[in-house]
């Protein structure tokens, strides 16, 4: 118990050196503004903490500050093995900032995939100057790494933007088979179904996204409107 407490205190001490977000702050802007300060935190995490230790702290630490630090740290060092723990915190933790850090860390992990070359090739594909080049490059990525869920998700986003909704839905379904915690794919699939005038399917997808991530509160109005239109209220 004493050793566990020391592990927690070291993590929290490093985390507290970061400028702390306040209630109502945009955490995306906060993270962008603390990049320099985050470098020291990153070094501490990578030198002292295993991924398993951070998962345990996220799910079992009593103090919200400890869970916030663990959630933030998993965005730095976590791999797909941390997907279930972060998804659990995302849906179950009572602290708003823990849930937000968990969501941000999930995106970081999803973009990393299972190997550095996957993340590198995904970034390269998305940096190309037009949709057709990006789609072609993403086709290559999914052929090379067929279990890389985020590559399919990014292709789905591009296909939805250019009106290829059937292809986008197929990619979203593939994402969710590979990564059932991917609330982004579920929500994106709902948007595609709306544009295809398939309200029942859209309602199912949005409801799935909200079940995975109850913090997507903007979907509540959409779900309510669909239920009213379909006479399901």
C-alpha positions as a printed Julia matrix, in Angstrom:
233×3 Matrix{Float64}:
   0.0    0.0     0.0
   2.83   2.4     0.84
   4.48   1.77   -2.54
   1.19   2.32   -4.36
   0.73   5.64   -2.55
   4.19   6.76   -3.6
   3.41   5.85   -7.21
   0.28   7.96   -7.07
   1.98  10.91   -5.37
   4.8   11.05   -7.91
   2.33  11.07  -10.78
   0.18  13.74   -9.18
   3.24  15.85   -8.31
   4.32  15.83  -11.95
   0.76  16.5   -13.13
   0.37  19.48  -10.79
   3.35  21.15  -12.43
   1.14  21.58  -15.47
  -1.16  24.6   -15.51
  -4.39  23.05  -14.27
  -7.57  23.38  -16.36
 -10.49  25.11  -14.7
 -14.14  24.19  -14.95
 -15.42  25.28  -18.34
 -12.0   25.46  -20.01
 -11.67  24.04  -23.5
  -9.27  21.17  -22.88
  -8.11  21.12  -26.51
  -6.9   24.71  -26.14
  -5.53  23.91  -22.69
  -3.45  21.03  -24.04
  -2.15  23.17  -26.9
  -1.09  25.82  -24.42
   0.83  23.53  -22.08
   2.89  21.64  -24.62
   6.18  22.86  -23.21
   5.18  22.11  -19.62
   3.85  18.73  -20.71
   7.3   17.68  -21.88
   8.51  17.24  -18.3
   5.36  15.32  -17.39
   5.89  13.08  -20.41
   9.44  12.31  -19.35
   8.32  11.44  -15.81
   5.57   9.16  -17.07
   7.77   7.33  -19.55
  10.56   6.79  -17.05
   8.52   5.74  -14.01
   5.18   4.25  -15.03
   4.03   1.17  -16.85
   0.86   1.2   -18.88
  -0.69  -1.35  -16.52
   0.0    0.83  -13.47
  -1.66   3.81  -15.12
  -4.69   1.7   -16.03
  -5.06   0.61  -12.42
  -4.78   4.17  -11.15
  -7.34   5.37  -13.66
  -9.9    2.79  -12.58
  -9.22   2.54   -8.85
  -7.64   5.73   -7.45
  -9.96   7.46   -5.0
  -8.87  11.03   -5.73
 -10.11  12.56   -9.01
  -6.76  14.34   -9.45
  -4.96  10.98   -9.54
  -7.41   9.64  -12.12
  -7.05  12.79  -14.23
  -3.27  12.4   -14.2
  -3.52   8.72  -15.15
  -5.99   9.41  -17.97
  -3.76  12.18  -19.33
  -0.66  10.0   -19.03
  -2.25   7.14  -20.96
  -2.63   9.49  -23.89
   1.16   9.76  -23.86
   2.25   6.15  -23.33
  -0.9    4.07  -23.82
  -1.38   1.5   -26.54
  -4.52  -0.29  -27.71
  -4.32  -2.43  -24.56
  -5.52   0.64  -22.64
  -8.6    1.0   -24.83
 -10.98  -0.88  -22.44
  -9.8    0.93  -19.3
 -10.14   4.38  -20.85
 -13.51   3.48  -22.34
 -14.7    2.35  -18.9
 -13.57   5.63  -17.33
 -15.21   7.51  -20.18
 -18.6    6.04  -19.37
 -18.37   5.44  -15.6
 -16.15   8.06  -13.95
 -17.98  10.77  -12.04
 -15.39  13.47  -12.76
 -15.9   15.59  -15.89
 -12.2   16.14  -16.47
 -11.35  12.46  -16.08
 -13.92  11.67  -18.76
 -12.62  14.39  -21.06
  -9.0   13.34  -20.64
 -10.06   9.74  -21.25
 -11.75  10.71  -24.52
  -8.72  12.69  -25.67
  -6.39   9.84  -24.75
  -8.54   7.34  -26.65
  -8.15   9.43  -29.8
  -4.38   9.61  -29.25
  -4.22   5.82  -28.89
  -6.48   5.17  -31.86
  -4.3    7.32  -34.1
  -1.16   5.54  -32.88
  -2.49   2.11  -33.76
  -0.31  -0.87  -32.96
   3.01   0.38  -34.33
   4.79   3.7   -35.07
   4.78   3.04  -38.8
   0.99   2.84  -38.79
   0.66   6.27  -37.19
   3.29   7.71  -39.5
   1.61   6.43  -42.67
  -1.81   7.61  -41.46
  -0.48  11.12  -40.82
   1.21  11.16  -44.21
  -2.0   10.07  -45.93
  -4.07  12.78  -44.24
  -1.5   15.47  -45.07
  -1.89  14.99  -48.84
  -3.4   18.0   -50.64
  -6.72  16.64  -51.94
  -9.41  14.05  -51.2
  -8.55  11.7   -54.04
  -4.92  11.46  -52.98
  -5.89  10.99  -49.35
  -8.39   8.25  -50.19
  -5.86   6.44  -52.38
  -3.24   6.62  -49.63
  -5.71   5.39  -47.01
  -6.6    2.5   -49.31
  -2.92   1.56  -49.22
  -2.79   1.87  -45.42
  -5.76  -0.43  -44.82
  -4.39  -2.97  -47.3
  -1.06  -2.96  -45.47
  -2.58  -2.84  -41.96
  -6.04  -4.43  -42.15
  -6.51  -4.3   -38.37
  -5.75  -0.56  -38.08
  -9.2    0.73  -37.17
  -8.41   4.45  -37.34
  -7.35   4.22  -40.97
 -10.83   2.95  -41.85
 -12.39   5.67  -39.71
 -10.48   8.44  -41.45
 -11.42   7.0   -44.83
 -15.05   6.94  -43.68
 -14.84  10.63  -42.76
 -13.48  11.54  -46.19
 -16.04   9.4   -48.01
 -18.88  10.97  -46.03
 -17.62  14.46  -46.88
 -17.61  13.68  -50.6
 -21.04  12.07  -50.51
 -19.96   8.44  -50.71
 -22.18   7.47  -47.81
 -22.51   3.75  -48.51
 -18.73   3.37  -48.56
 -18.44   5.5   -45.41
 -20.98   3.36  -43.53
 -19.13   0.2   -44.57
 -15.9    1.62  -43.16
 -17.61   2.7   -39.91
 -18.99  -0.8   -39.46
 -15.49  -2.17  -40.0
 -14.09   0.23  -37.4
 -16.63  -0.9   -34.82
 -15.86  -4.56  -35.47
 -12.19  -3.84  -34.84
 -12.75  -1.35  -32.01
 -16.19  -1.53  -30.35
 -15.29   1.49  -28.18
 -15.01   3.86  -31.16
 -17.76   6.37  -30.44
 -16.53   8.55  -33.31
 -17.28   5.87  -35.88
 -20.73   5.23  -34.39
 -21.58   8.93  -34.46
 -20.16   9.35  -37.95
 -22.24   6.42  -39.18
 -25.32   8.15  -37.79
 -24.49  11.28  -39.79
 -24.15   9.2   -42.95
 -27.48   7.49  -42.36
 -29.14  10.88  -41.87
 -27.86  12.0   -45.25
 -29.08   8.73  -46.77
 -32.56   9.45  -45.31
 -32.45   6.35  -43.13
 -33.67   7.73  -39.79
 -34.1    4.37  -38.02
 -30.51   3.41  -38.78
 -29.33   6.9   -37.8
 -31.12   6.63  -34.47
 -29.49   3.27  -33.75
 -26.03   4.63  -34.57
 -26.38   7.81  -32.53
 -27.75   5.81  -29.6
 -24.78   3.46  -29.84
 -22.36   6.4   -29.85
 -24.03   7.9   -26.76
 -23.97   4.55  -24.98
 -20.23   4.26  -25.58
 -19.59   7.88  -24.66
 -22.34   9.46  -22.52
 -20.45  12.76  -22.72
 -21.6   13.3   -26.32
 -24.48  15.33  -24.92
 -25.0   17.17  -28.22
 -26.46  13.93  -29.56
 -29.36  14.02  -27.08
 -31.27  16.61  -29.1
 -30.65  14.72  -32.35
 -31.82  11.45  -30.82
 -34.92  13.12  -29.34
 -35.79  14.72  -32.7
 -35.42  11.4   -34.5
 -37.59   9.62  -31.93
 -40.28  12.27  -32.31
 -40.17  12.05  -36.11
 -40.42   8.26  -35.95
 -43.19   8.29  -33.35
 -40.99   6.53  -30.77
 -41.39   9.05  -27.95
